[in-house]
Structure formats: structure tokens, C-alpha cells
Amino acid sequence: MKRAVPIATALVLLAGASVAVAVLRDADPVAAGGGRAAQEDPPASEEAEEEPLPAKAYLRKACRLPERWVSLIVRGWNPSPERGPDLVIVPKPPNYVGSFINTSHSGPYDFLQKVPLIFYGPGHIQELSRFDPGREVTLADIAPTYAEMLGFDFPARDGTSISEILETSSAPPKLIVTVSIDGGGWNLLERWPDEWPKIAQLIGEGVNIEGAVGGSSPSITPAIHTNMSTGAWPARHGVTAIAVRSRNGAIVGAFTKSTNDTGVPVNPTKTLKVTTIGDLWDKANDNLPKVGLMASGNYPLGMLGRGAQLHGGDKDVAAFLEEGGAWTTDPRFYSLPEEANEQEFGPASDLEDVDRADGQADGAWLGHDLATTGLGNTPAAAAWEERTAETILEAEDFGLDGTTDLFYLHFKSPDHVGHKWNMISPEAREVLASVDTAIGRLRSWLDHNIGEDGYVLTITADHGQTPIEAGGWPVNRTELLADVQRRFDRVEDDLGIIQRTSATSLFSNLREMKANGVTPEMVSSYLSRYTIGDNSPEGTEIPTGFEDRAAEPVFSAVFPGRKLPLIEQCSGA
């Protein structure tokens, strides 16, 4: 254990955390963002207990993971040989990789997986309000459901159509709009139940699929958005995370050469292996349908597809929001109407509305200087995006011909705010309310311009969020890497045993491991015993609320990806 100098800072954020943990132990795991389900590992299934367990302790630990978790991890893992030596890390919930403010949201846990899945469309969607189909429904079911609605022969993949909600006698809608609220899982909605009346109205007049989940782990923006439109899991479609091991072994972004690049240029098939429903519907109809995406950055590009990069495809509309409020695209594969950046009122007018919301035009919002607070971290972002969506839909004549058009709209601000101030903050409450208002305005525009029975509107989210108050230990990546280096690296060079980290996996540096006589299995064994005390940096004292938890393991399991088939079998998954 590394402790010496007391930490007197930062842990003000955790004041009362130990009390919060006690309260959350008996709380609803979805509403609270954790609760009992996020405090301890759910028991392994009886079937898993009956399986013979491996001799290695780290594998026995992995085999005791809940089979549900293992299934979600298998769905989300790239099974290629290049990824086999990389390590799967499963933080012990509510632990997470991050900091005391910036929590991550990548995992197989219910509080991250459970998302709204709302369909609204008079004449096309049955008015069922809250509907439980009695089986697993995931976001990979969206594309097959749309295909059935369109009378379109969609390839058999991992998702299946939610046929029970469809009006069987209706003609296809003129337009299908899919809205994704980034970070808008059920635990955020239930944290702020009074901030989404427009969404609640859509549930009451349409249907929410009870128990719907993202369907794979990691629950991360590129992967889950690609689930929505391919009807496949990441293990099949290839977009597994933000940082992805490519076919040649290099670590790249989901749609870019750089792992941290959210802008353009993009490469739609950098990791994407299969077609989306937009790709297939467009091509099957000689490119007559209009297919479009508006998103904050390129991470949700998997919702749209390949555009003109697909042989026989055309330049679908793709609008990526830059931080300053301008819209851009990659003109090699996509198009963007000039009107998107030529509106009479730009985002500055929305920021002015946010400024005046408290009754004072003082350049501040909830005490934050709007001049230095990014647009995406404020309620102005959703208002600006929705107004631009109207502009693009109108400029491109979406929904006005005889062929169904597809449009995808991504609201990023809840996720931005969740990372910056956490989901329990007043900033999160106000940004969620702004997204709800934008959705209400979008519905009104669709009613007026497409017709009340001319469209289907789907509202969903890619993941929930991790609340600070759940009492999770924020796994310090820097300290973890330093500890792995101290333990295993004896070769004097600038290379690390671990090449790169993410919230759910560690990318192994096989060349450096070989030079040190180390294997991914050895690192897995070490990290499976890694504790909160181990992860506390040298010269610091374990923070308030964690003093009695120094010996607690940080991870539920750590293992090389090549061991997943064994773990899938021994866990009962």
C-alpha cells in the first residue's frame, strides 16, 4: 500500500460518499445508477458453478463472472488474432476507470446497459405505452424493426425485429427519424424524472420497450451506435470502441487513423465490416432514399454507414458539429447542404438564451463563464442541433417523395456534461431538460411538415452513466501503468508493457512483453489481485471514504481476450 502524505483536496467531492454507499445498497440499481447491483458482483449462475474451474486463480475469478456479463463482453469483443493478447478488464462495480469527477461508462452492468427504446408513429406504431415483450430486446433490434416496417429484406444478423409493436396494415412511413441521447440511459432519466415531459408524452402515445439494453460491452458511443443500424454486435460489425485494434495490428480510431480525432477526414470502413440499413436501403432503391446523420463528432458514424465509399452508393448527408458551432463533413463520401451553416441565427443566440435563463444577462450559466465553457457542455447545444436538423431536413426534402427516408440525430451534451460535472449535477439536469425540449420541437416540426401519420420517431440512448455518489473507486490509469511497469519491465527503453489503455481493455505491447519474458496471462494474474491500496499513488493517503477498503480488489476479473472462449464456457454463458 502506498501512503504517506495526506490528501486534503479533491475528496471534498466524496464528502458523504460513505453515507451514499450505504443508502445506495438498498436503492433501485437503475434509478440510483448503482445500488446493490453496482456494489457487489451478482452471484454466478448455478450452471456456471457446476462447470469445472481452471487451475489458474485469475481464470477461476473470470469464470465466476455472471454469465450475463460474459455474454455482453463476448458480443463486444473483436475475436481476431490481433486482439487475442490484449487484456479484458472488468472493474468491480461501482468502480470505474477515470477520476473522482470524470467517470467512465463502459461495462456490462445493468445501470449502464439499460436504455430507453421509444417508438412513436400514429398509423405505424401501436400505442402500447410501456411494453415488455418477454424476451431480450437490444439496440441491435432497431435495424431489423425498420426493415420490417419498410417491407425490406434485411440480412439475418444478431438483432431481430420487434414485430409486436408494428401496425401490420399500414404503408411504410415517409420518414424514419432516430434520435440518440448520448449518455441518456435510464439511470440518468430516473435521476431527473421531471425534466423530460416531451419524452414521457411520446411513451404515452407510442411505446417504450421495457428492459431494452445496449446489448454489448463496452457500452461506448461508436460501438453501440453501430449496433443500432447494422443489427449486429461489435464482434461481427468490428466497431468495438473508441480505440480499436485494426486488422494490421495498429491501434486506430473507430473511423479515423487517430484514436482521439472526432472530426474529419473520416474512413467509414476503418473498422466497420458490415453494411448498415441505410447503406442497403439506399442501394436497393437506386439511391432514391435520402439518408442523413447529424452528430457531435464522428463517433456515431456507424449509425449512417459508408455513403459514397460503398460501391454503388451515393453521398448521404453527414453533418459533424465542431466545438465552435460550425457543421462540417467529409466531401469524399458525404454531402452537407450549405444551409446548415447559413442560418439566420447561429449558436450564439442559443447561448444568449442560456445566459438569460436565470434572469440576468451576465455571461454565466450556473456560475460557469459561457465565454470559456464549450457549447457542447451547455443547454444551447441541443437547441442549436435541433434547429439545424430542421434546416437540413427542409433543404434536402426529407420525407417528401414516395420512398422512405432515414435520418439520425445525435445529442451529445448529456454525455459531455456527465463527464465534466457528473450525472448527479444540476448541469446534467438542465442539459437533459434542453434535450427534451429539442425533441418536443422536432416532433412539432415533423407533425407540421411531414404529417402526423407520415413519420416514425425513435428515441434511444447508447448507455447510462456512473454517478459519483455510488462510491466507486476511480481506477487511476497512470498509476496502474506505472505499477505494471515496475512489476514486469526490466528492459531499459521507452516502451511499456501496456501500449494503451481504455475503460474496458488494455492493449498489450507484445514485443516489449517478449523482451521481458512476460505474457498477457502473467499481467492478468497480477492485475486480478490489484487493490485500491495498490492503485493509490505513492506519497498519498487513501481518500476519505476508502480507508477501510484498501485491500478491496479493483477488478472483478482481468484476462487475455484469447481466453474468452474458455471463460464463456466455464461461466455458463
C-alpha positions in Angstrom: 0.0 0.0 0.0 1.3 3.4 -0.9 0.5 6.1 1.7 2.5 8.9 3.2 1.2 12.5 2.7 -2.5 13.1 3.4 -4.7 14.3 0.5 -6.7 17.2 1.7 -8.1 18.1 -1.6 -10.4 16.7 -4.2 -12.1 14.4 -1.7 -14.5 17.1 -0.8 -16.3 15.7 -3.8 -16.7 12.5 -1.9 -17.9 14.1 1.3 -20.7 11.9 2.4 -19.7 9.2 -0.1 -19.7 6.5 2.5 -23.2 7.5 3.5 -24.3 7.5 -0.1 -22.9 4.0 -0.5 -25.0 2.8 2.5 -28.1 4.4 1.0 -27.5 3.0 -2.4 -27.1 -0.6 -1.2 -30.9 -0.7 -0.9 -31.7 1.6 -3.8 -33.0 0.7 -7.2 -29.9 0.0 -9.3 -31.4 1.7 -12.3 -32.7 4.8 -10.7 -29.7 5.2 -8.4 -27.2 4.3 -11.0 -25.8 1.6 -9.0 -27.4 0.3 -5.8 -26.8 -3.2 -4.7 -26.2 -4.4 -8.2 -23.4 -1.9 -8.5 -21.9 -2.6 -5.1 -21.0 -6.2 -5.4 -20.7 -8.9 -8.1 -24.0 -10.6 -8.8 -23.8 -14.3 -8.0 -22.7 -16.6 -10.7 -25.3 -18.9 -12.1 -25.8 -22.4 -10.8 -24.8 -23.7 -14.3 -21.5 -21.8 -14.0 -20.8 -23.2 -10.6 -21.2 -26.8 -12.0 -18.6 -26.2 -14.6 -15.1 -27.4 -13.7 -12.9 -24.4 -12.9 -9.4 -23.8 -14.3 -6.4 -24.1 -12.1 -5.2 -20.6 -12.5 -6.6 -18.2 -9.9 -7.2 -15.3 -12.4 -9.2 -17.6 -14.6 -11.2 -19.0 -11.8 -12.1 -15.4 -10.9 -13.1 -14.7 -14.5 -15.2 -17.9 -14.6 -17.2 -16.7 -11.7 -18.3 -13.6 -13.5 -22.1 -13.5 -14.0 -22.9 -15.2 -17.3 -24.8 -12.2 -18.5 -21.7 -10.0 -18.2 -19.6 -12.6 -20.1 -22.2 -12.7 -22.9 -22.2 -8.9 -23.3 -18.4 -8.9 -23.3 -18.2 -11.7 -25.9 -20.6 -9.7 -28.1 -18.5 -6.6 -27.8 -15.0 -8.2 -28.3 -13.2 -8.4 -31.6 -12.3 -12.1 -31.8 -9.4 -11.6 -34.3 -5.9 -12.9 -33.5 -4.6 -9.4 -33.3 -6.7 -8.7 -30.2 -6.2 -12.1 -28.5 -3.3 -11.0 -26.3 -5.0 -7.7 -25.3 -6.5 -7.8 -21.8 -10.1 -7.5 -20.9 -10.6 -5.6 -17.6 -13.9 -5.8 -15.7 -13.9 -3.2 -12.9 -15.6 -4.4 -9.7 -18.8 -2.2 -9.8 -19.2 0.6 -9.0 -15.5 1.0 -9.6 -14.6 2.6 -13.0 -11.6 3.8 -14.9 -11.5 7.6 -14.5 -11.1 10.2 -11.9 -13.2 11.4 -8.9 -15.2 13.7 -11.2 -14.8 12.2 -14.7 -16.4 8.8 -14.5 -16.4 6.3 -17.4 -19.4 4.3 -18.6 -18.1 1.2 -20.2 -19.2 -2.1 -18.9 -21.8 -4.9 -18.9 -23.6 -3.7 -15.8 -27.3 -3.1 -15.8 -27.1 0.6 -14.8 -25.0 1.3 -17.9 -26.8 -1.1 -20.2 -30.5 -0.2 -19.6 -31.7 2.4 -22.1 -35.0 3.9 -23.3 -36.2 2.5 -26.6 -39.2 4.6 -27.6 -41.1 4.3 -30.9 -43.8 6.8 -31.9 -45.7 7.0 -35.1 -49.5 7.1 -35.5 -50.6 4.5 -38.0 -47.2 2.8 -37.9 -46.5 2.1 -34.2 -49.1 0.6 -31.8 -50.0 2.8 -28.8 -48.8 0.4 -26.1 -47.1 2.8 -23.7 -44.8 0.6 -21.7 -44.4 -2.8 -23.4 -42.5 -5.9 -22.1 -42.1 -8.4 -25.0 -40.9 -11.1 -22.5 -37.5 -11.5 -24.2 -34.2 -9.7 -24.6 -34.5 -6.6 -26.7 -31.3 -4.7 -27.6 -30.4 -1.8 -29.8 -29.4 -4.3 -32.5 -33.1 -4.9 -33.0 -33.7 -1.4 -34.3 -32.5 -2.0 -37.9 -34.5 -5.3 -38.4 -37.6 -3.5 -37.0 -37.1 -0.7 -39.5 -36.6 -3.3 -42.3 -39.9 -5.0 -41.4 -41.6 -1.6 -41.4 -40.2 -0.9 -44.9 -41.0 -4.4 -46.2 -37.3 -4.8 -46.8 -35.3 -8.0 -46.8 -32.6 -7.2 -44.2 -29.7 -9.7 -43.7 -30.0 -12.1 -40.8 -27.6 -10.9 -38.2 -27.7 -10.6 -34.4 -30.8 -8.4 -33.9 -34.5 -9.4 -34.6 -37.5 -7.2 -35.4 -39.7 -6.1 -32.6 -42.8 -7.1 -34.7 -45.2 -6.8 -31.7 -45.2 -3.0 -31.8 -45.9 -2.5 -35.5 -49.2 -1.7 -37.1 -49.5 -4.6 -39.6 -51.8 -2.9 -42.1 -50.0 0.4 -42.6 -48.0 1.6 -45.5 -44.3 2.5 -44.8 -43.8 5.9 -43.3 -42.4 8.8 -45.4 -39.6 9.4 -42.9 -38.0 7.5 -40.0 -36.1 9.7 -37.6 -33.8 8.1 -34.9 -32.7 10.3 -32.0 -29.9 9.1 -29.8 -29.3 10.8 -26.5 -25.6 10.2 -25.7 -25.4 9.1 -22.1 -29.2 9.2 -21.8 -29.7 5.8 -20.2 -32.5 5.1 -17.7 -30.4 5.9 -14.7 -30.0 9.5 -15.9 -33.7 9.8 -16.8 -34.8 8.3 -13.4 -32.3 10.6 -11.6 -34.2 13.6 -13.1 -37.8 12.3 -13.6 -39.3 15.8 -14.0 -37.0 17.0 -16.8 -38.3 15.0 -19.8 -42.1 15.6 -20.2 -41.9 15.5 -24.0 -40.2 12.1 -24.0 -42.8 10.9 -21.5 -45.5 12.1 -23.8 -44.0 10.1 -26.6 -44.0 7.0 -24.4 -47.7 7.5 -23.5 -48.7 7.9 -27.1 -46.3 5.3 -28.6 -44.3 2.6 -26.8 -41.2 2.1 -24.8 -39.7 -1.3 -24.9 -39.3 -2.2 -21.2 -35.9 -3.7 -20.3 -34.2 -2.7 -23.6 -30.4 -2.7 -23.3 -27.4 -1.6 -25.4 -26.6 -5.2 -25.9 -22.8 -5.4 -25.8 -19.9 -4.3 -23.7 -18.1 -1.9 -23.8 -21.1 0.4 -23.7 -19.3 3.1 -25.7 -20.5 5.6 -28.3 -19.0 4.2 -31.5 -19.9 0.6 -30.8 -23.5 0.9 -29.6 -24.5 3.4 -32.3 -23.2 0.9 -34.8 -25.3 -1.8 -33.2 -28.4 0.3 -33.9 -28.0 0.4 -37.7 -26.2 -2.8 -38.5 -28.3 -5.1 -36.5 -25.1 -6.8 -35.4 -22.8 -6.9 -32.4 -19.3 -5.4 -32.4 -17.8 -8.9 -32.6 -19.4 -9.0 -36.1 -19.5 -5.4 -37.2 -16.0 -4.5 -36.0 -16.5 -1.2 -34.3 -15.7 -2.2 -30.7 -14.7 1.0 -29.0 -13.1 4.5 -29.5 -9.6 2.9 -29.7 -9.7 -0.2 -31.9 -7.0 -2.7 -32.8 -7.2 -2.8 -36.6 -6.6 -5.7 -38.9 -2.9 -4.9 -39.3 -2.4 -4.6 -35.5 -2.2 -0.8 -35.3 -4.4 1.0 -32.7 -6.7 3.4 -34.6 -9.9 5.2 -34.0 -13.3 3.7 -34.9 -13.5 5.8 -38.1 -10.2 7.7 -38.1 -6.5 7.0 -38.1 -6.1 8.8 -34.8 -7.9 7.4 -31.8 -8.7 10.8 -30.4 -9.9 12.5 -33.6 -13.6 13.3 -33.6 -13.6 15.4 -36.8 -12.9 14.9 -40.5 -11.5 13.4 -42.6 -13.1 10.0 -41.8 -12.7 6.5 -43.0 -16.1 4.9 -42.8 -14.7 1.4 -43.0 -11.6 1.8 -40.9 -13.1 -0.8 -38.6 -16.7 -1.2 -39.9 -17.0 -4.6 -41.5 -20.7 -4.8 -42.4 -23.3 -2.6 -44.1 -26.0 -0.5 -42.3 -29.7 -0.5 -43.1 -29.1 3.0 -44.6 -26.4 1.5 -47.0 -28.7 -1.4 -48.0 -32.0 0.5 -48.3 -30.4 3.3 -50.3 -28.7 0.9 -52.7 -31.7 -1.4 -53.1 -33.7 1.7 -54.3 -31.2 3.1 -56.7 -30.1 5.8 -54.2 -33.6 7.4 -54.2 -34.0 7.4 -50.4 -32.3 10.2 -48.5 -30.2 9.0 -45.6 -28.7 11.5 -43.2 -26.8 11.9 -39.9 -26.3 14.9 -37.6 -23.8 14.2 -34.8 -21.4 15.8 -32.4 -18.2 14.4 -33.9 -17.7 11.3 -35.9 -18.1 8.6 -33.1 -21.7 7.9 -34.1 -20.9 7.5 -37.8 -21.8 3.8 -37.6 -25.5 4.8 -37.5 -25.2 6.2 -41.0 -22.9 4.0 -43.0 -20.4 4.2 -45.8 -22.0 6.8 -48.1 -20.2 7.0 -51.4 -17.4 4.8 -50.2 -19.8 1.9 -50.7 -19.7 0.6 -54.3 -22.9 1.9 -55.9 -23.6 4.2 -53.0 -24.1 8.0 -53.1 -23.1 10.9 -50.8 -25.5 10.7 -47.9 -25.9 13.7 -45.7 -23.4 13.7 -42.8 -23.1 16.8 -40.6 -20.5 16.7 -37.8 -20.7 19.5 -35.2 -17.4 21.2 -34.4 -16.8 22.7 -31.0 -17.3 26.3 -32.2 -20.8 25.6 -33.6 -20.0 25.0 -37.3 -21.0 22.0 -39.2 -18.6 20.1 -41.4 -18.5 16.9 -43.5 -16.1 14.7 -45.4 -17.0 15.6 -49.0 -15.3 12.5 -50.4 -18.1 10.3 -49.1 -20.8 12.6 -47.8 -22.7 15.8 -48.5 -23.8 18.8 -46.4 -26.2 21.4 -47.6 -24.9 25.0 -47.4 -28.0 26.0 -45.5 -26.6 24.2 -42.4 -24.1 26.9 -41.8 -26.1 29.8 -43.3 -28.9 30.1 -40.8 -30.1 33.5 -39.7 -29.3 32.7 -36.1 -26.3 30.7 -35.1 -25.5 29.0 -31.8 -24.7 32.4 -30.2 -28.4 33.1 -30.0 -28.9 29.9 -28.1 -26.1 30.8 -25.7 -27.7 34.1 -25.1 -31.0 32.3 -24.2 -29.0 30.1 -21.7 -27.3 33.2 -20.3 -30.7 34.9 -19.7 -32.4 31.8 -18.3 -31.6 32.9 -14.7 -33.0 36.4 -15.3 -29.6 38.0 -15.7 -27.6 38.7 -18.9 -24.2 38.2 -17.1 -22.5 35.8 -19.4 -22.8 33.0 -17.0 -24.8 29.7 -16.6 -24.9 28.1 -13.2 -21.8 30.0 -12.3 -19.9 29.0 -15.4 -18.4 31.6 -17.7 -20.1 30.9 -21.1 -17.2 32.5 -22.9 -14.9 29.7 -21.8 -17.5 26.8 -21.4 -17.7 24.8 -24.6 -21.0 24.9 -26.5 -21.4 21.1 -26.1 -21.4 21.5 -22.3 -24.4 23.8 -22.2 -28.2 23.6 -22.9 -27.5 25.7 -26.0 -26.1 22.6 -27.9 -29.4 20.7 -28.1 -31.4 23.8 -29.2 -28.8 24.6 -32.0 -28.7 21.0 -33.2 -32.5 20.6 -33.4 -32.8 23.9 -35.3 -30.1 22.7 -37.7 -31.8 19.4 -38.1 -35.0 21.2 -39.3 -32.9 23.2 -41.7 -31.3 20.1 -43.2 -34.5 18.1 -43.4 -36.2 21.0 -45.2 -33.3 21.8 -47.5 -32.9 18.2 -48.6 -36.7 17.5 -48.9 -36.6 14.6 -46.5 -39.9 12.8 -46.3 -41.4 14.5 -49.4 -41.3 11.8 -52.0 -42.6 8.2 -52.3 -39.6 6.5 -50.8 -39.0 6.3 -47.1 -36.0 8.4 -45.9 -33.9 7.8 -42.9 -32.4 10.5 -40.6 -30.3 10.1 -37.5 -29.8 12.8 -34.9 -27.3 12.5 -32.0 -27.5 14.7 -28.9 -24.0 14.6 -27.2 -24.5 17.2 -24.5 -25.7 14.9 -21.7 -22.6 12.8 -22.1 -20.3 15.8 -22.2 -21.8 17.2 -19.0 -21.8 13.8 -17.3 -18.0 13.5 -17.9 -17.4 17.1 -16.8 -19.7 17.5 -13.8 -21.2 14.0 -13.4 -24.8 12.9 -13.9 -25.9 14.0 -10.4 -25.1 17.6 -11.1 -27.5 20.5 -11.7 -25.7 21.0 -15.1 -26.8 17.4 -16.1 -30.4 18.2 -15.1 -30.6 21.4 -17.2 -28.9 19.8 -20.2 -31.3 16.8 -20.1 -34.2 19.3 -20.0 -32.8 21.0 -23.0 -32.7 17.8 -25.0 -36.3 17.0 -24.0 -37.3 20.5 -25.2 -35.5 19.9 -28.5 -37.2 16.6 -29.0 -40.6 18.3 -28.4 -39.8 20.9 -31.1 -38.6 18.2 -33.5 -41.9 16.4 -33.1 -43.9 19.6 -33.8 -41.8 20.2 -36.9 -42.4 16.7 -38.1 -46.2 16.9 -37.4 -46.4 20.2 -39.4 -44.1 19.3 -42.3 -44.3 15.6 -42.8 -47.8 15.0 -41.3 -48.8 13.4 -38.0 -49.2 10.0 -39.7 -46.3 10.3 -42.1 -43.3 9.5 -39.9 -41.8 7.3 -37.1 -39.8 8.9 -34.4 -37.5 6.7 -32.3 -35.8 7.9 -29.1 -33.0 5.9 -27.5 -29.6 6.2 -25.9 -26.2 4.4 -26.1 -25.6 4.0 -22.4 -26.3 5.1 -18.9 -23.8 6.9 -16.7 -21.8 6.3 -13.4 -22.8 8.5 -10.5 -20.1 9.7 -8.2 -22.3 9.0 -5.1 -22.3 5.3 -5.8 -18.9 5.2 -4.1 -16.9 3.6 -6.8 -13.1 3.7 -6.9 -11.8 5.7 -9.9 -9.1 3.4 -11.3 -6.0 5.7 -12.0 -4.7 4.6 -15.4 -1.3 6.4 -14.8 -0.7 4.6 -11.6 -1.9 1.2 -13.0 0.6 1.5 -15.9 3.4 2.5 -13.6 2.7 -0.4 -11.3 2.7 -2.8 -14.3 6.0 -1.4 -15.4 7.6 -1.7 -12.0 6.4 -5.3 -11.7 7.3 -6.6 -15.2 9.6 -4.3 -17.2 13.3 -4.9 -16.8 14.4 -3.7 -20.2 15.7 -0.2 -20.3 13.9 1.5 -23.1 11.0 3.9 -23.6 8.4 1.1 -24.3 5.7 0.0 -22.0 4.3 -3.5 -21.2 0.9 -2.0 -22.0 0.7 0.0 -25.2 -2.6 1.8 -24.5 -5.4 1.7 -22.0 -9.2 2.1 -22.3 -12.0 1.8 -19.8 -12.5 -1.9 -20.5 -9.3 -3.2 -22.0 -5.5 -2.9 -22.0 -3.7 -3.1 -25.3 -0.6 -5.4 -24.8 2.8 -4.5 -26.3 3.8 -8.0 -27.3 7.3 -7.0 -28.4 8.1 -5.5 -25.1 6.5 -8.4 -23.2 8.6 -10.8 -25.2 11.8 -8.8 -24.4 11.0 -9.1 -20.7 9.8 -12.8 -20.8 6.3 -11.7 -19.8 3.0 -12.9 -21.1 -0.5 -11.4 -21.1 -1.5 -14.2 -18.7 1.1 -13.1 -16.2 -0.1 -9.5 -16.3 -3.7 -10.7 -16.0 -2.8 -12.7 -12.9 -1.1 -9.7 -11.3 -4.0 -7.3 -12.0 -6.7 -9.7 -10.9 -5.2 -9.2 -7.4 -4.7 -5.5 -7.8 -6.3 -3.5 -4.9 -7.4 0.1 -4.1 -4.3 0.4 -2.0 -2.1 -0.6 -4.9 -3.8 1.9 -7.1 -3.2 4.8 -4.7 -0.2 6.9 -5.9 3.0 6.9 -4.0 3.1 9.7 -1.4 -0.6 9.9 -1.0 -3.1 8.7 1.6 -6.1 6.7 0.7 -9.0 9.2 0.3 -11.8 9.7 2.8 -14.5 7.0 2.4 -12.0 4.4 1.2 -9.7 4.0 4.2 -11.3 0.6 5.1 -11.3 -0.6 1.5 -7.6 -0.6 0.8 -7.5 -4.4 0.4 -10.5 -4.5 -1.9 -9.8 -5.7 -5.4 -10.2 -3.1 -8.1 -11.4 -5.5 -10.7 -13.9 -8.3 -10.8 -11.7 -10.0 -13.4 -8.8 -9.4 -15.8 -7.9 -11.9 -18.5 -6.5 -12.0 -22.1 -9.1 -11.8 -24.8 -7.9 -15.2 -26.2 -9.2 -16.8 -23.0 -12.8 -15.6 -23.8 -13.9 -18.9 -25.3 -12.8 -20.7 -22.2 -14.5 -18.2 -19.9 -17.7 -18.2 -22.0 -17.8 -22.0 -21.4 -16.8 -22.2 -17.7 -19.1 -19.2 -16.7 -22.1 -20.9 -18.3 -22.6 -18.1 -20.8 
